Amino acid sequence: MIGEMNDDQIQLFKANGDFIWHEHPNTDKLFIVLEGEMFIDFRDGQVKISKGEMFIVPRGVEHKPFTEKESHIMLVEPKREMD
């Protein structure tokens, strides 16, 4: 975690490869790609997020983020939802 703002926490991380299918029943998640690119699979499609772009995964939506090579991601989420 690199900072907090209001009731949110801001995290930076390096992603490389697949993450598991999951959902966040009570919170939205904001992803910002700082370097590289990130994909998010949904049961009904896929989103590609390139460097400088952002995407919000709505609460309760099952998803599986992944990258094809190391990418730098900023994540903004409520303080109570650390995962």
Residue pairs with C-beta under 8 A, 6 or more apart in sequence:
1 9
1 10
1 11
2 10
2 11
2 12
3 9
3 10
4 10
4 79
7 78
7 79
7 80
8 76
8 77
8 78
8 79
9 76
9 77
9 78
9 79
9 82
10 74
10 75
10 76
11 74
11 75
11 76
11 77
12 34
12 72
12 73
12 74
12 75
13 72
13 73
13 75
14 70
14 71
14 72
14 73
15 38
15 65
15 66
15 67
15 70
15 71
15 72
15 73
16 67
16 69
16 70
16 71
17 66
17 67
18 64
18 66
19 64
19 65
19 66
20 64
21 41
21 62
21 63
21 64
22 62
22 63
22 64
22 83
23 60
23 61
23 62
23 63
24 57
24 59
24 60
24 77
24 81
24 83
25 59
25 60
26 59
26 81
27 59
27 77
27 78
27 80
27 81
28 56
28 57
28 58
28 59
29 56
29 57
29 75
29 76
29 77
30 54
30 55
30 56
30 75
30 76
30 77
31 38
31 40
31 49
31 54
31 55
31 56
31 57
31 65
31 73
31 74
31 75
32 53
32 54
32 73
32 74
32 75
32 76
33 49
33 50
33 51
33 52
33 53
33 54
33 71
33 72
33 73
33 74
34 51
34 72
34 73
34 74
35 51
35 71
35 72
36 51
36 67
36 69
36 70
36 71
36 72
37 48
37 49
37 50
37 51
37 67
37 68
37 71
38 48
38 49
38 65
38 66
38 67
38 71
38 73
39 46
39 47
39 48
39 49
39 65
39 66
39 67
39 68
40 46
40 47
40 49
40 55
40 57
40 63
40 64
40 65
40 66
41 63
41 64
41 65
41 66
42 61
42 62
42 63
43 62
47 55
49 55
57 63
